[in-house]
């Protein structure tokens, strides 16, 4: 039985003998809202962030090809290198600023080229890149990397 709406009563009284799975709890506006209590058994579709991340990780490990995982590891490496360069620049200073800029832009550019390679070689995107074979995508990646690093090395001075 829901508690009566009283303007001066803000707390709901719950009898100790009532063992219902759901209780009525007053909200901030004074209107009762439903609060369901779980019986300790977690459901499969729980909103626990750890279970969600575990499900994503299991799905990734099960369905992602080894080639794509290798590309992902290289992209994670590029993120770590870029973060280390930025932290070093903040801590030690950026005296040869063009050297920092060249290194950081090489890292970011290589990440972008690698992301493009991942998109073109992913089997789920085969419909969007019908005319591009994985070999052609890799050749474009290598050619773009040569051009990127050529400009970065020349930018260092």
Backbone bond lengths (Angstrom), bond angles and torsions (degrees), N, CA, C in turn:
res aa  C-N    CA-C-N  psi(-1)  N-CA   C-N-CA  omega(-1)  CA-C   N-CA-C  phi
1 X - - - 1.438 - - 1.517 107.92 -
2 X 1.317 117.15 131.89 1.455 122.32 -178.82 1.516 109.87 -75.86
3 X 1.341 118.10 145.63 1.464 119.98 178.42 1.527 109.99 -68.55
4 X 1.311 113.46 152.42 1.455 119.34 -179.74 1.521 109.36 -72.55
5 X 1.316 115.28 146.15 1.457 120.42 177.26 1.516 109.52 -77.43
6 X 1.287 115.25 110.17 1.461 121.10 174.18 1.510 107.50 -119.82
7 X 1.293 116.77 138.38 1.458 120.46 -177.37 1.521 111.76 -70.07
8 X 1.312 118.77 -28.84 1.464 120.80 -176.21 1.517 112.08 -95.29
9 X 1.321 118.28 -13.53 1.455 121.20 -178.19 1.527 109.25 -97.74
10 X 1.336 117.49 115.23 1.459 120.46 -177.95 1.515 112.61 -102.81
11 X 1.309 118.98 -15.57 1.462 121.44 -178.67 1.518 109.55 -106.74
12 X 1.284 115.20 139.97 1.457 120.26 178.30 1.513 108.24 -85.62
13 X 1.322 115.00 140.54 1.455 118.96 177.41 1.512 107.82 -97.91
14 X 1.307 114.55 130.67 1.450 121.01 -179.02 1.510 107.10 -118.42
15 X 1.329 115.14 125.51 1.454 118.00 -178.92 1.518 109.09 -75.80
16 X 1.324 117.58 143.50 1.450 119.90 -178.47 1.524 112.42 -68.66
17 X 1.305 118.50 -18.66 1.459 119.85 -179.50 1.516 112.22 -85.66
18 X 1.313 117.73 -13.36 1.469 119.98 -179.53 1.520 109.19 -79.05
19 X 1.310 116.29 119.03 1.458 120.84 -179.97 1.524 109.42 -119.90
20 X 1.302 116.31 52.77 1.463 120.81 -179.19 1.518 109.61 -83.91
21 X 1.329 118.70 150.88 1.454 120.38 179.35 1.513 113.11 -71.72
22 X 1.311 118.12 -18.39 1.459 119.75 177.34 1.510 108.88 -131.27
23 X 1.327 115.48 147.72 1.450 121.81 -177.93 1.503 109.14 -125.63
24 X 1.314 114.86 157.02 1.446 119.86 177.54 1.521 107.88 -99.22
25 X 1.317 117.11 124.19 1.451 122.61 -177.18 1.517 107.71 -123.08
26 X 1.338 117.84 132.05 1.469 118.04 -179.02 1.519 110.99 -71.03
27 X 1.318 115.76 143.14 1.451 120.70 176.97 1.516 109.60 -89.90
28 X 1.325 116.36 -176.25 1.459 121.25 -179.10 1.528 111.25 -64.74
29 X 1.326 117.65 -28.03 1.455 120.60 -178.75 1.516 111.21 -85.04
30 X 1.333 118.77 -3.37 1.447 121.79 178.71 1.520 112.47 95.37
31 X 1.297 119.22 -10.05 1.454 122.77 179.51 1.521 109.23 -84.63
32 X 1.323 117.94 137.59 1.467 119.18 179.76 1.524 110.99 -71.11
33 X 1.325 114.94 140.15 1.459 121.29 175.53 1.513 108.18 -121.40
34 X 1.328 117.12 158.47 1.451 121.84 -178.79 1.521 110.33 -86.80
35 X 1.305 116.03 129.09 1.457 122.13 176.31 1.524 106.92 -121.24
36 X 1.308 116.59 114.52 1.457 119.62 -178.90 1.514 108.66 -95.07
37 X 1.296 113.77 140.06 1.462 118.67 178.31 1.518 108.23 -109.59
38 X 1.315 116.36 141.03 1.449 120.64 178.95 1.509 109.34 -90.10
39 X 1.288 116.00 155.69 1.462 120.33 -176.74 1.521 112.46 -92.82
40 X 1.342 118.51 19.05 1.450 121.12 176.90 1.520 112.79 96.13
41 X 1.300 118.58 -25.05 1.466 121.28 178.58 1.519 108.61 -84.80
42 X 1.312 116.19 122.87 1.460 119.41 -178.42 1.523 108.99 -82.92
43 X 1.302 115.82 139.15 1.453 120.50 179.18 1.526 109.51 -83.43
44 X 1.330 115.81 167.00 1.456 120.09 -177.98 1.526 111.19 -71.01
45 X 1.327 117.75 -30.20 1.456 122.31 -178.36 1.526 110.73 -98.15
46 X 1.292 116.98 43.88 1.454 121.98 -179.06 1.529 110.38 -72.30
47 X 1.314 116.82 154.86 1.455 122.17 178.95 1.525 111.96 -95.29
48 X 1.306 117.75 20.85 1.455 121.86 178.77 1.535 108.87 -69.28
49 X 1.343 118.44 123.39 1.467 119.83 -177.29 1.522 113.74 -59.77
50 X 1.310 117.80 -32.35 1.458 120.32 -179.82 1.525 110.10 -67.54
51 X 1.332 116.91 -40.71 1.461 120.15 178.67 1.525 111.08 -68.40
52 X 1.319 117.13 -36.32 1.462 120.79 178.13 1.519 109.88 -64.61
53 X 1.332 117.04 -47.73 1.462 120.53 179.02 1.525 111.61 -64.17
54 X 1.323 116.84 -37.50 1.465 120.13 177.79 1.525 110.59 -64.80
55 X 1.326 117.04 -39.09 1.458 120.41 177.34 1.515 112.45 -65.63
56 X 1.339 116.41 -40.66 1.464 120.31 177.45 1.529 110.03 -63.97
57 X 1.327 116.59 -44.90 1.470 120.73 -179.69 1.530 111.29 -63.17
58 X 1.338 117.36 -43.69 1.463 120.65 179.45 1.529 111.05 -63.17
59 X 1.333 116.87 -41.82 1.460 121.13 178.59 1.530 110.75 -64.51
60 X 1.340 116.50 -41.50 1.467 120.92 178.25 1.520 111.09 -62.64
61 X 1.321 117.19 -47.09 1.468 120.90 -177.91 1.525 112.02 -67.00
62 X 1.326 116.70 -31.08 1.462 120.63 -176.30 1.530 112.47 -82.18
63 X 1.328 117.78 -40.28 1.464 120.47 -169.77 1.524 115.37 -105.76
64 X 1.322 118.92 -10.35 1.460 120.62 -176.77 1.525 109.87 -89.05
65 X 1.339 116.95 130.85 1.470 119.03 177.83 1.531 112.15 -65.84
66 X 1.329 115.86 156.73 1.462 121.82 -177.17 1.530 111.39 -61.70
67 X 1.321 117.92 -36.77 1.469 121.83 -179.90 1.530 110.81 -62.98
68 X 1.319 116.05 -41.16 1.470 119.96 179.22 1.522 110.78 -69.44
69 X 1.318 117.42 -36.45 1.467 120.49 176.62 1.527 111.21 -63.04
70 X 1.334 116.33 -38.42 1.465 120.53 178.16 1.532 110.56 -64.12
71 X 1.319 116.70 -41.27 1.466 120.78 176.89 1.527 110.15 -63.46
72 X 1.332 116.59 -40.39 1.468 120.31 179.15 1.527 111.99 -64.25
73 X 1.325 116.87 -38.42 1.467 120.25 177.58 1.525 110.21 -64.24
74 X 1.327 116.74 -41.06 1.466 119.97 177.92 1.528 110.77 -64.73
75 X 1.329 117.63 -38.24 1.462 120.37 177.62 1.531 111.06 -65.94
76 X 1.336 117.17 -39.21 1.467 120.04 176.25 1.527 110.56 -64.11
77 X 1.323 117.19 -39.57 1.465 121.43 176.13 1.533 110.60 -60.12
78 X 1.320 117.50 -42.63 1.466 120.76 179.40 1.525 111.44 -64.81
79 X 1.319 117.54 -36.75 1.467 120.60 176.92 1.523 110.22 -64.38
80 X 1.330 117.05 -43.86 1.470 121.21 179.70 1.533 110.25 -63.67
81 X 1.325 117.65 -43.74 1.469 120.79 179.90 1.528 110.54 -63.74
82 X 1.331 117.06 -43.03 1.465 120.27 178.04 1.520 111.97 -62.90
83 X 1.333 116.93 -41.07 1.462 119.96 178.28 1.528 111.06 -65.98
84 X 1.327 117.45 -40.86 1.467 120.31 177.89 1.526 111.50 -63.69
85 X 1.323 117.49 -40.25 1.464 120.37 177.47 1.528 110.87 -62.63
86 X 1.318 116.10 -42.46 1.458 119.51 -179.73 1.525 111.39 -66.30
87 X 1.330 117.41 -43.82 1.467 121.18 178.53 1.526 110.47 -62.82
88 X 1.323 117.64 -42.02 1.458 121.11 177.45 1.527 110.81 -61.41
89 X 1.312 117.12 -40.47 1.464 121.10 179.58 1.523 110.67 -64.82
90 X 1.328 117.19 -38.60 1.467 120.55 179.56 1.520 110.48 -70.25
91 X 1.330 117.92 -42.04 1.466 121.26 -175.37 1.534 111.74 -78.50
92 X 1.315 117.80 -51.38 1.463 121.41 -172.36 1.523 113.19 -90.14
93 X 1.293 117.33 -12.92 1.457 119.89 -178.09 1.514 110.77 97.92
94 X 1.305 114.57 168.59 1.472 119.08 -175.95 1.521 110.68 -124.27
95 X 1.327 116.37 52.68 1.460 118.93 -176.85 1.527 112.76 -56.62
96 X 1.325 119.00 -58.42 1.473 114.46 172.61 1.531 108.07 -84.85
97 X 1.338 115.61 81.32 1.461 120.66 -173.18 1.518 111.67 -60.93
98 X 1.338 117.09 -34.34 1.458 118.29 179.71 1.531 111.42 -66.93
99 X 1.326 118.44 -29.37 1.460 120.90 176.77 1.533 110.50 -69.22
100 X 1.344 115.87 -42.88 1.464 118.63 176.29 1.516 110.48 -62.85
101 X 1.330 116.97 -44.64 1.453 120.99 -179.39 1.524 111.51 -62.06
102 X 1.318 117.14 -41.29 1.465 120.40 179.22 1.530 111.15 -65.91
103 X 1.324 116.76 -44.47 1.466 119.59 -180.00 1.513 112.76 -66.38
104 X 1.326 116.12 -43.32 1.460 119.97 -178.51 1.522 110.71 -68.88
105 X 1.338 117.24 -40.56 1.459 119.16 178.94 1.525 111.07 -69.71
106 X 1.329 118.21 -30.70 1.462 120.32 174.57 1.523 110.62 -64.99
107 X 1.324 116.44 -39.94 1.460 120.38 178.90 1.524 111.10 -66.57
108 X 1.316 116.69 -47.06 1.469 120.50 -179.52 1.523 110.48 -66.14
109 X 1.323 116.92 -42.70 1.464 120.11 178.56 1.512 112.60 -63.06
110 X 1.328 116.25 -41.04 1.464 119.63 178.40 1.524 110.15 -66.01
111 X 1.318 117.85 -36.04 1.464 121.14 176.62 1.525 110.63 -62.43
112 X 1.323 116.89 -43.41 1.465 120.82 179.81 1.528 110.58 -65.03
113 X 1.318 116.82 -43.56 1.469 119.76 177.81 1.530 111.82 -63.12
114 X 1.323 116.39 -38.02 1.456 120.55 179.36 1.524 110.87 -69.96
115 X 1.330 117.15 -37.70 1.467 120.20 176.20 1.527 110.42 -63.15
116 X 1.331 116.63 -38.56 1.461 120.20 176.30 1.520 111.12 -64.60
117 X 1.317 117.10 -41.33 1.462 120.98 176.86 1.522 110.51 -62.15
118 X 1.325 117.01 -41.94 1.466 120.63 179.77 1.519 111.24 -63.11
119 X 1.328 116.73 -42.42 1.465 119.65 179.30 1.523 111.63 -64.53
120 X 1.315 117.06 -39.85 1.465 119.99 -176.60 1.524 113.04 -75.50
121 X 1.324 117.83 -27.01 1.464 120.27 -178.47 1.523 113.05 -97.95
122 X 1.332 118.13 -5.01 1.458 121.40 179.12 1.525 109.28 -71.01
123 X 1.322 117.02 131.37 1.461 120.93 -177.84 1.522 112.59 -67.64
124 X 1.328 117.64 -25.63 1.462 120.43 178.70 1.527 111.99 -70.01
125 X 1.326 118.08 -21.75 1.463 122.65 -179.80 1.521 112.38 -99.89
126 X 1.312 118.01 17.74 1.465 121.23 -175.76 1.523 111.58 -61.30
127 X 1.312 118.34 -31.00 1.456 121.03 179.93 1.514 113.13 -69.12
128 X 1.320 117.31 -32.90 1.459 121.11 -178.29 1.524 112.31 -79.90
129 X 1.314 117.51 -28.16 1.457 122.08 -178.02 1.530 109.42 -117.71
130 X 1.328 116.27 55.95 1.470 120.94 -177.41 1.524 112.25 -62.88
131 X 1.322 115.98 -42.23 1.461 119.70 -173.70 1.528 113.45 -84.69
132 X 1.332 117.76 -3.12 1.465 121.47 -177.94 1.520 109.58 -106.73
133 X 1.313 116.45 116.86 1.466 120.37 176.27 1.532 108.66 -82.85
134 X 1.320 117.60 159.62 1.470 119.68 177.07 1.525 112.75 -59.58
135 X 1.335 117.23 -33.20 1.465 119.92 178.33 1.523 110.83 -67.07
136 X 1.324 116.38 -40.25 1.466 120.86 178.70 1.533 109.84 -66.64
137 X 1.338 116.85 -40.72 1.467 120.46 178.45 1.529 110.50 -61.80
138 X 1.338 117.04 -41.13 1.462 119.79 179.38 1.529 111.05 -68.34
139 X 1.333 117.56 -38.47 1.471 120.60 177.61 1.528 110.39 -63.17
140 X 1.344 117.13 -40.78 1.474 120.73 176.24 1.527 110.78 -63.29
141 X 1.333 116.40 -38.76 1.463 121.83 178.78 1.531 110.80 -62.73
142 X 1.326 116.59 -45.99 1.467 120.75 -179.53 1.526 110.52 -65.67
143 X 1.327 117.46 -44.04 1.462 121.44 179.89 1.536 110.85 -63.33
144 X 1.333 116.81 -44.38 1.472 120.20 177.22 1.514 112.04 -63.63
145 X 1.337 117.06 -36.18 1.466 120.67 178.82 1.526 111.15 -66.42
146 X 1.338 117.09 -40.73 1.469 120.19 176.69 1.525 111.29 -60.97
147 X 1.305 117.24 -46.03 1.468 120.55 179.90 1.525 110.55 -63.87
148 X 1.339 116.91 -44.38 1.468 121.13 -179.96 1.523 110.99 -59.24
149 X 1.303 117.67 -48.83 1.459 120.71 -176.45 1.525 112.06 -72.90
150 X 1.309 117.39 -28.18 1.457 119.99 173.74 1.523 110.18 -61.82
151 X 1.322 117.11 -47.11 1.471 119.62 179.61 1.522 112.28 -68.25
152 X 1.329 117.13 -36.61 1.475 120.43 179.89 1.537 111.32 -67.17
153 X 1.325 116.74 -42.17 1.465 119.67 178.64 1.524 110.52 -65.47
154 X 1.322 117.69 -39.52 1.467 120.58 177.93 1.530 112.11 -69.76
155 X 1.327 117.35 -25.93 1.452 121.03 -179.83 1.533 111.17 -75.09
156 X 1.327 118.23 -26.05 1.461 121.63 -178.79 1.530 110.87 -63.31
157 X 1.306 118.05 -36.89 1.462 125.72 -178.26 1.491 110.24 90.25
